[in-house]
Amino acid sequence: MKATCIIVLMCLFIGISSPAQVFAQPPTGSPETLISQADSCAKVPDFQCALRLYEQALALGIDSRDSLTVLLALGDIRYQLGQFDRAYVQYEGAHKMAESMRLDYEKALALKGLAHILWRTGENIKATTFIIESIELSRKQRDTTAMITSSNILAGIYMSVGNLDDAGKLYQEALSMALDNKDSLNIAQSYEYLGVLEFFREDYYRAIDLYEKALLINLSMDRGLESGINYSNIAESLNKLGEYREALKYLKKGERVMKRYDFLSGLIFVYYTTGDTYTSLRQYDLGIEFYQQSLELMEQSGETREKQMVYGLMAENFAAQNKFEEAFAYHKRHTAAKDSLFNITKNNQLEEIKAKYDLEKKEQENFFLAKENQAKEEQLAVKQSTIRKQYIMGGLQVVLLLIAIYLSIKLYRNKLLLSRANKTKDKMFGFIAHDLISPMGIIKSLADLLSPDSGFDLTKQERDNMMRDMHNSASSVLILLKDVLLWSIAQQHGYDFKPKVVNLQEISQKNADLYELHARSKEISIRNEVPPDIKAFADAKAVSTIIRNLISNAIKFTGKGGAITLSGAKETQSMVVLYVTDTGIGMTPSQLDLIMSRNELNTQKGTDDEHGSGLGLNLVKDFLKECKGRLNIRSQPNQGTTIEIYLPSAN
């Protein structure tokens, strides 16, 4: 299912009612006058006028409180215009100022703006942290309006990762607060968001009903941009119901509004939804044209979160035209743009943050409940004149409490052990879900195309290309399975390290021989120049695993005709060093920093489009740690790489 809709696009903005009007005369006056005129421009809205006036006021010099207000206003306007990078800088500046001045109201607004941008650009973890802090600040100030808009952003984050139940609870809470306050603006937004939720649940009639409720309120308040969002979301639900001609009417209305307000996020949505509609009507060229317009706006605004979905829609469009070469090209782009294993881990971290937030909220409720209970107990204690008779009962309670504490500590330790096992399991499922299923899917698709019953008349070049892609995908599956097995054993402390004297020349040659065929297929030579007297004191299997991973990586990132050299030396009396040098593509300083300073799983395609699991180098670092060794990498882009493995000397 195409998981989209315009969600929480306008949480930061209120009071927008009509298209822009430009001031006839150039602004003049004091900073206070400029700010007042800028506020008027923003309400019209005339964003370019507002930007110019706010920035002039800042340049003239204003006090800290006014500077903070202007920074927040600039952040809101630049977000509206799709200038996410500049908006983020201004929200960040406002956040620092509000924090230094201890202004919780402005701090909550800045955090909300930062969270909104981070979510729109796919940074769900950091966005969730910021928006939860914003909600808590608004709750302390009893600022219901801010709580509603922030809760809607948090619900949007939950919905974007598939957590519809928690998103629904937050949207319903926001609607209840808006109804209690008779807040028409937020009532309309809440209906809109609940409509999006029903769209995700595939109840399209219910979604349209909620969108239309929001539309009626927005039209009655002359809120043009919000009405445009309503039109666009109604059109998408009509698409799902097969009402394509009616959907196009609503999309045209939405497009006119989005262009009038220069709302890039909305136009992106309108264009790829229009492309989907024309594709459904079999007007394929028009469909591709609108998909391309959507991609161009994504590049312009930096909002590329839905790019992979548009690539998938374009692949389906070309496939429906029997243009399988173009379809396969866009399918590969779609696969490459999908969430990586790192993002799967990030979504798991998002669930952890949510759980922490729920726990803290519950603890806060328990704290106030405990305070009330304490007051009642004190009143009861004053009335009791026979408290001495209860000493025995008190003693028994203490004993029971000690027993309870003992059992709680024991339960906590068991929970830690279970948590460690669950984390290993979750990571294993993550690997299988992404790195294994994706290449296997490619193998199946290519096998279907190569089948005699497929009906496709393929050229020899096309078959050769497909066979190469199948070989690369199968190789990536084999590497993944080997790495996952060794990594899982090491993570669960199931690998038994038994150090002994290891001749590095012999063990290097043995492992180099294993990759001779692979290296020869890429016309790469492997030379073993390790001196015969270099001996380490380490676990032989661990050293073999380290060397295999390094040779495999060197082959992966070395082009045809390259060379890989194994050499060694006595570094000190107590350490020896093994060098693995290649003439490959090398690494930038930022890539080196990422590898050396973090334990995250990072993958990159090789020179022949080879895939990898991202586990290899982490496994090398883990095994080196157990062997009491260390790792160093020297590399420059297009100059090759030298990896230095330091191990305890056998002496």
ZABA-10181 format. One record per residue (C-alpha): x, y, z. Coordinates in steps of 0.05 Angstrom, whole numbers, padded with zeros to 5 digits, always signed. Each point is the difference from the previous one (the first is absolute). Layout:
N
XYZ
...
This chain:
651
+00000+00000+00000
+00025+00070-00016
+00011+00028+00070
-00004+00076-00007
-00049+00058+00012
+00019+00071+00021
+00009-00010+00076
+00012+00056+00051
+00025+00047-00054
-00030+00062+00033
+00011-00013+00075
+00046+00060+00005
-00045+00051-00034
-00066+00033+00018
-00040+00058-00027
+00014-00010-00075
-00062+00023-00037
+00014+00031-00068
+00054+00005-00054
+00059+00047+00004
-00006+00076-00005
+00063+00040-00010
+00012+00066+00036
-00002+00059-00049
+00050+00043+00038
+00069-00022+00025
+00001-00010+00076
+00031+00052+00044
+00005+00015+00075
+00026-00029+00064
+00013-00075+00012
-00066-00004+00038
-00037+00029-00060
+00035-00048-00048
-00020-00059+00044
-00072+00023+00002
-00002+00008-00076
+00033-00069-00008
-00053-00031+00045
-00053+00031-00045
+00033-00029-00062
+00003-00069+00032
-00074+00001+00016
-00021+00020-00071
+00043-00043-00017
+00055+00033-00040
+00060-00041+00022
+00053+00035-00042
-00021+00067+00030
+00001-00029+00070
+00069-00030-00010
+00029+00065-00025
-00029+00041+00058
+00019-00049+00055
+00072-00003-00026
+00004+00076-00004
-00023+00005+00072
+00054-00049+00022
+00052+00039-00038
-00019+00065+00034
+00008-00032+00069
-00055-00020+00048
-00002-00027+00071
+00008-00074+00015
-00074-00013+00011
-00020+00031-00066
+00058-00037-00035
-00027-00065+00027
-00070+00015-00026
+00027+00020-00069
+00043-00064-00005
-00061-00043+00014
-00041+00038-00052
+00056-00007-00052
+00004-00075+00015
-00075-00008-00011
+00001+00038-00066
+00061-00036-00028
-00031-00067+00019
-00063+00021-00038
+00042+00017-00061
+00035-00068+00003
+00068+00031+00020
+00011-00054+00053
+00075+00011+00010
-00006+00075+00013
-00063-00010+00043
+00038-00051+00042
+00056+00049+00013
-00048+00054+00024
-00040-00048+00044
+00066-00024+00029
+00022+00072+00015
-00068+00014+00033
+00006-00063+00042
+00069+00020+00027
-00025+00070+00016
-00063-00025+00034
+00040-00050+00041
+00051+00053+00023
-00057+00048+00018
-00040-00055+00033
-00062+00014-00042
-00038-00066-00002
-00056+00025-00046
+00049+00021-00056
+00043-00062+00013
-00061-00044-00012
-00014+00036-00066
+00072-00008-00024
+00002-00074+00018
-00066-00010-00037
+00029+00033-00062
+00064-00041+00003
-00039-00065+00010
-00045+00016-00059
+00059+00010-00047
+00037-00062+00025
-00061-00042-00011
-00012+00027-00070
+00072-00019-00017
-00005-00070+00030
+00037+00011+00067
-00055-00033+00041
+00042-00014+00063
+00024+00071+00012
-00068+00028-00021
-00035-00043+00052
+00048+00022+00055
-00011+00074-00016
-00076-00004-00007
-00008-00038+00066
+00040+00054+00035
-00043+00053-00033
-00064-00034+00023
+00025-00004+00072
+00018+00074+00000
-00069+00018-00027
-00034-00045+00051
+00037+00035+00057
-00025+00067-00026
-00070-00027-00013
+00006+00025-00072
-00055-00042-00032
+00009+00027-00071
+00075-00017+00000
-00015-00069+00029
-00050-00014-00056
+00048+00019-00057
+00059-00036+00032
-00042-00063+00014
-00021+00000-00073
+00073+00001-00022
+00016-00058+00047
-00060-00039-00027
+00025+00013-00071
+00068-00029+00018
-00033-00062+00029
-00044-00008-00061
+00059+00007-00048
+00032-00062+00032
-00065-00040+00000
-00021+00010+00073
-00072+00017-00017
-00031-00017+00068
+00043+00048+00040
-00007+00053-00055
-00076-00007+00004
+00000+00009+00076
+00040+00065-00007
-00044+00027-00055
-00063-00015+00041
+00030+00035+00061
+00017+00060-00043
-00071+00003-00028
-00030-00004+00069
+00043+00058+00025
-00018+00042-00062
-00074-00014+00009
+00004+00018+00074
+00033+00067-00018
-00046+00012-00060
+00064+00008-00041
-00026-00003-00072
+00069+00001-00031
+00024-00061+00039
-00067-00035-00006
+00007+00003-00076
+00072-00025+00003
-00020-00057+00046
-00054-00023-00048
+00052+00003-00056
+00050-00043+00038
-00053-00050+00021
-00019-00004-00074
+00073-00017-00017
-00002-00054+00054
-00062-00031-00032
+00035+00003-00068
+00057-00040+00028
-00051-00049+00028
-00030-00004-00071
-00069+00026+00021
-00002+00050-00057
-00073+00020+00007
+00011+00017+00074
+00063+00038-00020
-00037+00042-00051
-00055+00015+00051
+00052+00027+00050
+00037+00040-00054
-00066+00033-00020
-00014+00020+00072
+00068+00033+00003
-00013+00033-00068
-00066+00031+00021
+00032+00032+00062
+00060+00026-00040
-00044+00029-00055
-00044+00034+00052
+00063+00032+00031
+00028+00018-00069
+00063-00041+00014
+00024-00011-00072
+00062-00043+00009
-00033-00048+00048
-00058-00007-00048
+00050-00018-00055
+00028-00056+00044
-00071-00025+00011
-00013-00002-00076
+00064-00039-00012
-00013-00052+00054
-00072-00010-00024
+00028-00013-00070
+00047-00054+00024
-00057-00038+00035
-00043+00007-00064
+00059-00032-00038
-00002-00060+00047
-00075-00006-00015
+00012+00002-00075
-00033+00068-00009
+00057+00026-00043
-00035+00056-00038
-00030+00028+00064
+00069-00006+00033
+00031+00042-00056
-00050+00056+00014
+00021+00004+00073
+00074-00005-00018
-00007+00060-00047
-00031+00040+00057
+00055-00022+00047
+00055+00017-00052
-00028+00071-00010
+00001+00013+00075
+00070-00029+00011
+00029+00042-00056
-00035+00063+00027
+00035-00010+00067
+00064-00028-00029
-00008-00061+00045
+00051-00050-00027
-00016-00058+00046
-00073+00002-00022
+00019+00006-00074
+00045-00062+00006
-00059-00040+00026
-00048+00028-00052
+00047-00016-00058
+00015-00072+00017
-00073-00013+00018
-00020+00030-00068
+00052-00044-00033
-00030-00061+00035
-00070+00021-00024
+00022+00006-00073
+00036-00066+00005
-00064-00033+00025
-00036+00031-00060
+00055-00031-00045
+00024+00069-00021
+00070-00022+00014
+00039+00058-00030
-00039+00050+00041
+00012-00043+00062
+00075+00001-00011
-00001+00075-00012
-00032+00014+00067
+00045-00050+00036
+00060+00038-00028
-00028+00067+00023
-00007-00030+00070
+00072-00024+00001
+00025+00068-00025
-00035+00035+00058
+00030-00051+00049
+00069+00019-00023
-00017+00074+00004
-00028-00004+00072
+00045-00055+00028
-00062-00039+00021
+00019-00068-00030
-00033-00047+00050
-00051-00025-00051
+00048-00005-00059
+00005-00076+00005
-00076-00005-00005
-00002+00043-00063
+00054-00043-00031
-00043-00061+00015
-00061+00033-00033
+00042+00017-00062
+00024-00072-00004
-00073-00024+00002
-00018+00050-00055
+00055-00024-00047
-00016-00073+00014
-00073+00012-00018
+00027+00027-00068
+00043-00063-00008
+00062+00045+00003
+00037-00049+00045
+00069+00030-00007
-00024+00068+00027
-00043-00036+00052
+00059-00040+00025
+00044+00063+00004
-00051+00036+00043
-00011-00063+00041
+00074+00001+00017
-00004+00073+00020
-00061-00016+00042
+00038-00057+00036
+00061+00044+00011
-00041+00056+00031
-00037-00045+00049
+00014+00004+00074
+00067-00031+00018
+00015-00047+00058
+00023+00063+00037
-00070+00030-00008
-00032-00065+00023
+00043+00006+00063
-00022+00073+00006
-00073-00021-00001
+00015-00049+00056
+00032+00057+00038
-00062+00041-00013
-00042-00052+00035
+00049+00002+00059
-00008+00076+00005
-00075-00007-00001
+00001-00052+00055
+00045+00045+00042
-00048+00058-00011
-00060-00042+00021
+00037-00025+00061
+00020+00070+00022
-00071+00024-00009
-00026-00058+00042
+00053+00013+00054
-00021+00073+00003
-00073-00021+00011
+00022-00049+00054
+00041+00054+00034
-00061+00046+00008
-00043-00059+00021
+00053-00019+00052
-00001+00071+00026
-00075-00003+00010
+00005-00067+00035
+00055+00026+00045
-00044+00057+00023
-00057-00047+00016
+00047-00046+00039
+00026+00058+00041
-00072+00021+00018
-00016-00071+00019
+00064-00006+00042
-00020+00062+00041
-00067-00031+00016
+00028-00067+00021
+00014-00002+00075
+00022-00072+00002
+00058+00003-00048
+00047-00037+00047
-00042-00062-00008
+00016+00000-00074
+00076-00006+00009
-00004-00074-00011
-00039+00010-00064
+00050+00052-00021
+00057-00049+00012
-00035-00052-00042
-00009+00051-00056
+00074+00016+00001
+00017-00073-00007
-00049-00007-00057
+00029+00062-00033
+00071-00028+00005
-00024-00064-00032
-00034+00040-00054
+00063+00041-00012
+00041-00065-00005
-00049-00029-00050
-00001+00065-00040
+00076+00001-00006
+00000-00073-00022
-00055+00015-00051
+00039+00061-00026
+00062-00042-00012
-00041-00052-00038
-00031+00057-00040
+00069+00025-00021
+00019-00070-00024
-00065-00006-00039
+00009+00070-00030
+00070-00018-00025
-00027-00063-00033
-00058+00039-00031
+00047+00053-00029
+00041-00055-00034
-00064-00031-00027
-00027+00067-00025
+00066+00016-00037
-00001-00069-00032
-00071+00011-00025
+00021+00068-00026
+00056-00030-00041
-00046-00053-00029
-00055+00051-00014
+00044+00046-00040
+00067-00028-00024
-00026-00071-00014
-00071+00012-00026
+00021+00056-00048
+00053-00038-00040
-00043-00063+00001
-00057+00041-00029
+00046+00025-00055
+00023-00072-00015
-00072-00023-00006
-00020+00059-00046
+00060-00012-00046
-00013-00076+00000
-00072+00013-00022
+00024+00045-00057
+00051-00052-00022
-00050-00057+00002
-00018-00030-00068
-00074+00010+00018
+00007+00074+00015
-00015+00020-00072
+00055+00052-00004
+00049-00001-00059
+00064+00022+00034
+00066+00016-00034
+00064-00034+00020
+00025+00065+00032
-00064+00005+00041
+00006-00073+00023
+00074+00011+00018
-00018+00062+00041
-00055-00037+00036
+00045-00060+00015
+00052+00048+00029
-00052+00032+00044
-00024-00069+00024
+00073-00020+00015
+00011+00064+00041
-00065-00009+00038
+00016-00073+00016
+00071+00020+00023
-00029+00053+00047
-00047-00052+00030
+00058-00048+00013
+00043+00055+00032
-00059+00022+00043
-00013-00070+00026
+00073-00011+00019
+00007+00068+00033
-00066-00006+00038
+00018-00069+00027
+00068+00022+00027
-00026+00067+00025
-00058-00033+00037
+00046-00050+00034
+00048+00055+00021
-00056+00046+00025
-00028-00055+00044
+00069-00015+00028
-00003-00069-00031
+00067+00003-00036
+00054-00034+00041
+00066+00038-00011
+00061-00045+00010
+00065+00039-00015
+00061-00037-00026
+00061+00013-00044
-00023+00017-00071
+00046+00007-00060
-00028+00060-00037
+00032-00019-00067
-00032-00069+00000
-00068+00022+00024
+00000+00059-00050
+00016-00046-00058
-00053-00051+00020
-00054+00054+00000
+00026+00035-00062
-00007-00066-00038
-00075-00002+00019
-00011+00065-00039
+00045-00016-00060
-00060-00016-00046
-00039+00061+00022
+00061+00045-00011
+00015-00031-00067
-00072+00015-00023
+00016+00074+00010
+00072-00007-00028
+00028+00018+00069
+00067-00029+00023
+00011-00020+00073
+00072+00000+00025
+00022-00028+00067
+00064+00036+00022
-00006-00016+00074
+00069-00021+00027
+00001-00072+00026
+00025+00021+00069
-00060+00044+00018
-00039-00037+00053
-00058+00022+00044
-00031-00027+00063
-00075-00001-00015
-00059-00044-00015
+00013-00032-00069
-00073-00002-00021
-00010+00073+00020
+00062+00021-00040
-00025-00039-00060
-00068+00034+00004
+00035+00068+00004
+00044-00014-00061
-00058-00027-00041
-00043+00061+00013
+00057+00047-00018
+00017-00037-00064
-00074-00003-00019
-00008+00075+00012
+00064+00015-00039
-00026-00040-00060
-00068+00033+00006
+00027+00071-00004
+00057-00012-00050
-00014+00007-00074
+00021-00047-00056
+00075-00007-00009
+00015+00022+00071
+00045-00032+00052
-00005-00021+00073
+00063-00010+00042
+00007-00034+00067
+00063+00019+00040
+00022+00001+00072
+00052+00025+00049
+00021-00002+00073
-00028+00065+00027
+00029-00005+00070
+00027-00054+00045
-00071-00016+00022
-00040+00014-00064
+00000-00022-00073
-00037+00032-00057
-00034-00028-00062
-00012+00047-00059
-00055-00010-00052
+00011+00050-00056
-00043+00009-00062
-00001+00047-00060
-00075+00011+00004
-00046+00060+00005
+00023+00021+00069
-00040+00039+00051
-00013+00073+00019
+00018+00026+00070
-00074+00001+00019
-00008-00073-00021
+00062-00019+00041
-00028+00038+00060
-00067-00037-00007
+00035-00068-00001
+00049+00013+00056
-00043+00038+00050
-00068-00035-00004
-00028-00070+00006
-00057+00011-00049
-00009-00046-00060
+00020+00036-00064
-00005-00030-00069
+00027+00024-00067
-00001-00033-00069
+00065-00025-00028
+00034+00018-00066
-00039-00055-00035
-00066+00018+00034
+00012-00053+00054
-00045+00003+00062
+00023-00010+00072
-00032-00008+00069
+00039+00054+00035
+00020-00050+00054
+00070-00018-00024
+00040+00058+00029
-00040-00001+00065
+00016-00074+00006
+00074+00016-00012
-00001+00053+00055
-00036-00047+00048
+00048-00057-00012
+00061+00045+00005
-00025+00025+00067
-00005-00072+00025
+00070-00014-00026
+00027+00062+00036
+00018+00031-00066
-00019+00064-00036
-00018+00028-00068
+00026+00059-00040
-00020+00022-00070
+00037+00046-00049
-00037+00020-00063
-00010+00054-00051
-00054+00004-00055
+00024-00034-00064
+00067-00016+00033
-00016-00067+00032
-00003-00022+00072
+00048-00031+00050
-00030-00035+00061
+00048-00014+00058
-00016-00057+00048
+00040+00001+00064
+00003-00065+00040
+00040-00023+00061
+00067-00029-00020
+00014-00074+00012
+00064+00023+00035
